[in-house]
Amino acid sequence: MARIYIHEYVDVVGTHRADYEHHMTANWVPEAAGYRRQRCFGVFSVVGSTGSWPQVVNMWEFDSWADLAHDFSLELTGPSHRDPVLERWWADAAAFRTGGSDRLLVAHPDSPGVEDHQAAGGTGAVAYLQETIDCPPGRARAVCDTVVESGAADHERFGIGLVGAFRTALRADDQVLALWSLPDWDTWAAYEEAADGGGLEFLRLWERIGGDVVGRRRILLVDAELSPLRTGRQPTEADRRNP
């Protein structure tokens, strides 16, 4: 049974990025994650020079489509389409964000879940490279296989770890999202130099899937203070600024 993820881009008001990240982790997770059958996979700031700003990425992990349907059944009730249990949370969140866009992701069977990363004490990453790979309809599964197998091995030799590999759902099986951990900024600089023509060995991944890539975009993310990939645990009520 494949794990399912909600992947959210959230547009943040002014200088409230850190406030929103704290509200999303310390306030939402202890309050809602358990009864909504979800886990926080990660909360990240988008590095503005590589993507939209100010913007936050949230990733929520579900064990199955049935668990996601359960989450929707709680949220999409009543005239406001808001979980009444979280009425105060929604009201507070409105001060920090203006909108955003979401997608649903299906994890590759060999893609690690958040509990795997927590068991390792977190990723230890200084930043993450998020890659969105567009491919012809019906080819996302094959591309995702290559990313997880030989592609991950290529990257590991240079200290770049695979955090997750996913297919975008509700599409024509034509998009893959890969999340890679960067141990330091020098490693990222070497990666980008290679991507711009330097030819480092780990770029063999893109030679392997080149015929299936019709578009590719990458942005940089950094962990929020209480992101499980940073701390190695789920946020708790003890993390709240005003318990």
Sine and cosine of phi, psi and omega as CSV:
sin_phi,cos_phi,sin_psi,cos_psi,sin_omega,cos_omega
0.00,0.00,0.82,-0.57,-0.08,-1.00
-0.98,0.19,0.63,-0.78,0.15,-0.99
-0.97,0.26,0.55,-0.84,-0.01,-1.00
-0.89,-0.46,0.56,-0.83,-0.03,-1.00
-0.76,-0.65,0.60,-0.80,0.30,-0.96
-0.99,-0.11,0.81,-0.59,0.01,-1.00
-0.90,-0.43,0.90,-0.43,-0.14,-0.99
-0.90,-0.44,0.73,-0.68,0.27,-0.96
-0.98,-0.18,0.86,-0.51,-0.05,-1.00
-0.89,-0.45,0.85,-0.53,0.05,-1.00
-0.99,0.12,0.82,-0.57,-0.16,-0.99
-0.97,-0.23,0.55,-0.84,0.02,-1.00
-0.98,0.22,0.84,-0.55,0.18,-0.98
0.73,0.69,-0.86,-0.51,-0.07,-1.00
-0.99,-0.16,0.38,0.92,-0.10,-0.99
-1.00,-0.07,0.31,0.95,-0.03,-1.00
-0.84,0.55,-0.79,0.61,-0.04,-1.00
-0.90,0.44,-0.59,0.81,0.03,-1.00
-0.90,0.44,-0.69,0.72,0.00,-1.00
-0.92,0.40,-0.68,0.73,0.01,-1.00
-0.86,0.51,-0.65,0.76,0.03,-1.00
-0.91,0.40,-0.68,0.73,0.01,-1.00
-0.89,0.45,-0.60,0.80,-0.04,-1.00
-0.95,0.32,-0.56,0.83,-0.06,-1.00
-1.00,-0.06,-0.92,0.40,-0.11,-0.99
-0.92,0.40,-0.49,0.87,-0.05,-1.00
-0.99,-0.10,-0.70,0.71,-0.05,-1.00
-0.96,0.29,-0.77,0.63,-0.17,-0.99
-0.87,0.50,-0.78,0.63,0.01,-1.00
-0.91,0.42,-0.48,0.88,-0.09,-1.00
-0.99,0.16,-0.63,0.78,-0.25,-0.97
-0.83,-0.56,-0.46,0.89,-0.20,-0.98
-0.87,0.50,-0.67,0.74,-0.07,-1.00
-0.89,0.45,-0.80,0.60,-0.08,-1.00
-0.97,0.24,-0.23,0.97,0.09,-1.00
-0.99,-0.11,0.11,0.99,0.09,-1.00
0.86,0.51,0.67,0.74,0.01,-1.00
-0.75,-0.66,0.37,-0.93,0.13,-0.99
-0.82,-0.57,0.52,-0.86,0.10,-0.99
-0.98,0.18,0.90,-0.44,0.07,-1.00
-0.99,0.17,-0.70,0.71,0.02,-1.00
-0.12,-0.99,0.46,-0.89,0.15,-0.99
-0.77,-0.63,0.77,-0.64,-0.16,-0.99
-0.69,-0.72,0.47,-0.88,0.24,-0.97
-1.00,-0.07,0.69,-0.72,0.13,-0.99
-0.98,0.22,0.77,-0.63,0.10,-1.00
-0.94,0.33,0.93,-0.37,-0.20,-0.98
-0.85,0.53,-0.50,0.87,0.00,-1.00
-0.93,0.35,-0.22,0.98,-0.02,-1.00
-0.92,-0.39,-0.13,0.99,-0.04,-1.00
-0.32,-0.95,-0.25,-0.97,-0.03,-1.00
-0.93,0.37,0.49,-0.87,0.00,-1.00
-0.52,-0.86,0.45,-0.89,-0.24,0.97
-0.96,0.27,0.74,-0.67,-0.09,-1.00
-0.58,-0.81,0.57,-0.82,0.02,-1.00
-0.85,-0.52,0.60,-0.80,0.12,-0.99
-0.94,-0.34,0.80,-0.60,0.13,-0.99
-0.92,-0.38,0.63,-0.77,0.12,-0.99
-0.78,-0.63,0.80,-0.60,-0.04,-1.00
-0.89,-0.46,0.74,-0.68,-0.11,-0.99
-0.96,-0.27,0.72,-0.69,0.07,-1.00
-0.81,-0.59,0.55,-0.83,-0.03,-1.00
-0.97,0.26,-0.33,0.94,-0.08,-1.00
-0.29,-0.96,0.20,-0.98,0.13,-0.99
-0.88,0.47,-0.57,0.82,0.00,-1.00
-0.89,0.46,-0.62,0.78,0.03,-1.00
-0.93,0.37,-0.60,0.80,0.07,-1.00
-0.91,0.42,-0.65,0.76,0.04,-1.00
-0.88,0.47,-0.62,0.79,0.07,-1.00
-0.87,0.49,-0.69,0.73,0.03,-1.00
-0.87,0.49,-0.71,0.70,0.02,-1.00
-0.89,0.45,-0.60,0.80,-0.04,-1.00
-0.90,0.43,-0.49,0.87,0.05,-1.00
-0.98,0.19,-0.57,0.82,-0.10,-1.00
-0.99,0.17,-0.69,0.72,-0.16,-0.99
-1.00,-0.07,0.85,0.53,0.02,-1.00
-0.82,-0.57,0.52,-0.85,0.05,-1.00
0.96,0.26,0.16,-0.99,-0.07,-1.00
-0.91,0.41,-0.43,0.90,-0.05,-1.00
-1.00,0.02,-0.17,0.99,-0.07,-1.00
0.81,0.58,0.66,0.75,0.03,-1.00
-0.71,-0.71,0.68,-0.73,0.06,-1.00
-0.87,0.49,0.90,-0.44,-0.06,-1.00
-0.89,0.46,-0.42,0.91,0.02,-1.00
-0.90,0.43,-0.45,0.89,-0.09,-1.00
-0.95,-0.30,0.40,0.91,-0.07,-1.00
-0.83,0.56,-0.70,0.72,0.00,-1.00
-0.92,0.39,-0.64,0.77,0.00,-1.00
-0.87,0.50,-0.72,0.70,0.00,-1.00
-0.88,0.48,-0.65,0.76,0.00,-1.00
-0.89,0.45,-0.67,0.74,0.02,-1.00
-0.93,0.36,-0.62,0.78,-0.03,-1.00
-0.90,0.43,-0.50,0.87,-0.05,-1.00
-0.87,0.49,-0.41,0.91,0.00,-1.00
-0.97,0.24,-0.25,0.97,-0.12,-0.99
-0.94,-0.33,-0.23,0.97,-0.12,-0.99
-0.63,-0.77,0.36,-0.93,-0.03,-1.00
-0.91,-0.42,-0.31,0.95,-0.04,-1.00
0.39,-0.92,-0.30,-0.95,0.01,-1.00
0.29,-0.96,-0.31,-0.95,0.02,-1.00
-0.52,-0.85,0.55,-0.84,-0.05,-1.00
-0.84,-0.54,0.30,-0.95,0.21,-0.98
-0.58,-0.82,0.35,-0.94,0.10,-1.00
-0.97,-0.23,0.68,-0.74,-0.04,-1.00
-0.84,-0.54,0.56,-0.83,0.10,-0.99
-0.92,-0.39,0.85,-0.52,-0.05,-1.00
-0.96,0.29,0.59,-0.81,0.19,-0.98
-0.89,0.46,0.57,-0.82,-0.02,-1.00
-0.82,0.57,-0.48,0.88,-0.01,-1.00
-0.99,-0.15,0.14,0.99,0.03,-1.00
-0.98,0.19,0.76,-0.64,-0.02,-1.00
-0.92,0.39,0.58,-0.82,0.09,-1.00
-1.00,-0.03,0.07,-1.00,-0.06,-1.00
-0.91,0.42,-0.54,0.84,0.01,-1.00
-0.92,0.40,-0.51,0.86,0.10,-1.00
-0.90,0.44,-0.70,0.71,0.00,-1.00
-0.92,0.38,-0.60,0.80,0.02,-1.00
-0.91,0.41,-0.63,0.77,0.01,-1.00
-0.88,0.47,-0.46,0.89,0.03,-1.00
-1.00,0.05,0.03,1.00,-0.02,-1.00
0.99,0.14,0.31,0.95,-0.08,-1.00
0.99,-0.15,0.02,-1.00,-0.06,-1.00
-1.00,0.02,-0.38,0.92,-0.09,-1.00
0.93,0.36,0.28,0.96,-0.08,-1.00
-0.98,0.17,0.58,-0.81,0.14,-0.99
-0.99,0.14,-0.41,0.91,0.00,-1.00
-0.23,-0.97,0.10,-0.99,0.00,-1.00
-0.76,-0.65,0.56,-0.83,0.11,-0.99
-0.97,-0.25,0.91,-0.41,0.06,-1.00
-0.98,-0.18,0.86,-0.50,-0.03,-1.00
-0.91,-0.42,0.76,-0.65,0.12,-0.99
-0.94,-0.33,0.86,-0.50,-0.09,-1.00
-0.90,-0.43,0.89,-0.46,0.08,-1.00
-1.00,-0.06,0.66,-0.75,-0.04,-1.00
-0.63,-0.78,0.19,-0.98,0.03,-1.00
-0.88,0.48,0.48,-0.88,0.01,-1.00
-0.79,0.61,0.71,-0.70,0.03,-1.00
1.00,0.04,-0.02,1.00,-0.09,-1.00
-0.96,-0.29,-0.02,1.00,-0.07,-1.00
-0.90,0.44,-0.61,0.79,0.00,-1.00
-0.88,0.48,-0.70,0.71,-0.01,-1.00
-0.91,0.41,-0.66,0.75,0.03,-1.00
-0.90,0.44,-0.68,0.73,0.00,-1.00
-0.90,0.44,-0.62,0.79,0.08,-1.00
-0.85,0.53,-0.71,0.70,-0.03,-1.00
-0.92,0.40,-0.64,0.76,0.03,-1.00
-0.86,0.51,-0.72,0.69,-0.08,-1.00
-0.95,0.30,-0.56,0.83,-0.10,-0.99
-1.00,-0.02,-0.99,-0.10,-0.08,-1.00
-0.92,0.38,-0.52,0.86,0.01,-1.00
-0.90,0.44,-0.70,0.72,0.02,-1.00
-0.90,0.44,-0.63,0.77,0.01,-1.00
-0.90,0.44,-0.64,0.77,0.06,-1.00
-0.84,0.54,-0.74,0.68,-0.07,-1.00
-0.94,0.33,-0.60,0.80,-0.05,-1.00
-0.87,0.49,-0.52,0.85,-0.01,-1.00
-0.90,0.43,-0.31,0.95,0.00,-1.00
-0.93,-0.37,0.26,0.97,0.09,-1.00
0.99,0.12,0.17,0.99,0.01,-1.00
-0.98,-0.18,0.85,-0.52,-0.09,-1.00
-0.97,-0.23,0.53,-0.85,0.07,-1.00
-0.99,0.12,0.89,-0.45,0.03,-1.00
-1.00,0.00,-0.55,0.83,0.02,-1.00
-0.11,-0.99,0.50,-0.86,0.06,-1.00
-0.70,-0.72,0.77,-0.64,-0.19,-0.98
-0.60,-0.80,0.46,-0.89,0.22,-0.98
-0.98,-0.22,0.63,-0.78,0.06,-1.00
-0.98,0.21,0.82,-0.57,0.00,-1.00
-0.99,0.15,0.13,-0.99,0.03,-1.00
0.88,0.48,0.47,0.88,0.05,-1.00
-0.74,-0.67,-0.21,-0.98,-0.03,-1.00
-1.00,-0.09,0.60,0.80,-0.06,-1.00
0.79,0.61,0.78,0.63,-0.15,-0.99
-0.75,-0.66,0.31,0.95,0.01,-1.00
-0.49,-0.87,0.67,-0.74,0.03,-1.00
-0.84,-0.55,0.63,-0.77,0.13,-0.99
-0.88,-0.48,0.81,-0.58,0.03,-1.00
-0.87,-0.48,0.67,-0.75,0.02,-1.00
-0.86,-0.51,0.85,-0.53,-0.06,-1.00
-0.89,-0.46,0.60,-0.80,0.05,-1.00
-1.00,-0.09,0.66,-0.75,0.02,-1.00
-0.93,-0.35,0.84,-0.54,-0.05,-1.00
-0.96,0.28,-0.42,0.91,-0.02,-1.00
-0.29,-0.96,0.19,-0.98,-0.06,-1.00
-0.97,0.26,-0.45,0.89,0.06,-1.00
-0.89,0.45,-0.61,0.79,0.03,-1.00
-0.90,0.43,-0.66,0.75,0.04,-1.00
-0.90,0.44,-0.68,0.74,0.00,-1.00
-0.87,0.49,-0.66,0.75,0.03,-1.00
-0.91,0.42,-0.63,0.78,0.03,-1.00
-0.88,0.48,-0.75,0.66,-0.04,-1.00
-0.93,0.37,-0.57,0.82,0.07,-1.00
-0.89,0.46,-0.65,0.76,0.03,-1.00
-0.91,0.41,-0.67,0.74,0.00,-1.00
-0.89,0.45,-0.43,0.90,0.00,-1.00
-1.00,-0.01,0.15,0.99,0.10,-1.00
0.83,-0.56,0.01,1.00,-0.03,-1.00
-0.95,0.30,-0.42,0.91,0.14,-0.99
0.97,0.22,0.51,0.86,0.07,-1.00
-0.88,0.47,0.48,-0.88,-0.16,-0.99
-0.85,0.52,-0.57,0.82,-0.12,-0.99
-0.94,0.35,-0.16,0.99,0.07,-1.00
-0.97,0.23,0.07,1.00,0.10,-1.00
-0.85,0.53,-0.45,0.89,0.06,-1.00
-0.79,0.61,-0.71,0.71,-0.09,-1.00
-0.97,0.26,-0.41,0.91,0.13,-0.99
-0.93,0.37,-0.62,0.79,-0.03,-1.00
-0.92,0.40,-0.62,0.78,-0.08,-1.00
-0.96,-0.27,0.16,0.99,-0.11,-0.99
-0.80,0.60,-0.63,0.78,-0.02,-1.00
-0.94,0.34,-0.27,0.96,-0.01,-1.00
-0.97,-0.25,0.09,1.00,-0.03,-1.00
-0.97,-0.25,0.88,-0.48,0.07,-1.00
-0.94,-0.34,-0.13,0.99,0.06,-1.00
-0.20,-0.98,0.56,-0.83,-0.02,-1.00
-0.50,-0.87,0.75,-0.66,0.02,-1.00
-0.65,-0.76,0.69,-0.72,0.04,-1.00
-0.76,-0.65,0.57,-0.82,0.08,-1.00
-0.73,-0.68,0.30,-0.96,0.04,-1.00
-0.98,-0.21,0.63,-0.78,0.05,-1.00
-0.80,-0.61,0.49,-0.87,0.15,-0.99
-0.79,-0.61,0.55,-0.84,-0.04,-1.00
-0.89,0.46,0.64,-0.77,0.27,-0.96
-0.94,0.35,0.30,-0.95,-0.08,-1.00
-0.81,0.58,-0.64,0.76,-0.09,-1.00
-0.95,-0.32,0.30,0.95,0.04,-1.00
-0.89,0.45,0.73,-0.69,0.00,-1.00
-0.85,0.52,-0.49,0.87,0.04,-1.00
-0.93,0.36,-0.34,0.94,0.05,-1.00
-1.00,-0.03,-0.70,0.72,-0.14,-0.99
-1.00,-0.04,-0.36,0.93,-0.07,-1.00
0.98,0.20,0.33,0.94,0.00,-1.00
-0.37,-0.93,0.26,-0.97,0.11,-0.99
-0.98,0.18,0.56,-0.83,0.07,-1.00
-0.88,0.47,0.50,-0.87,0.01,-1.00
-0.77,-0.63,0.15,-0.99,0.03,-1.00
-0.87,0.49,-0.48,0.88,0.01,-1.00
-0.90,0.43,-0.29,0.96,0.01,-1.00
-0.99,0.14,-0.16,0.99,-0.09,-1.00
-0.94,0.35,0.60,-0.80,0.03,-1.00
-0.94,0.33,-0.56,0.83,0.02,-1.00
-0.79,-0.62,0.97,0.23,-0.06,-1.00
-0.82,0.57,0.00,0.00,0.00,0.00
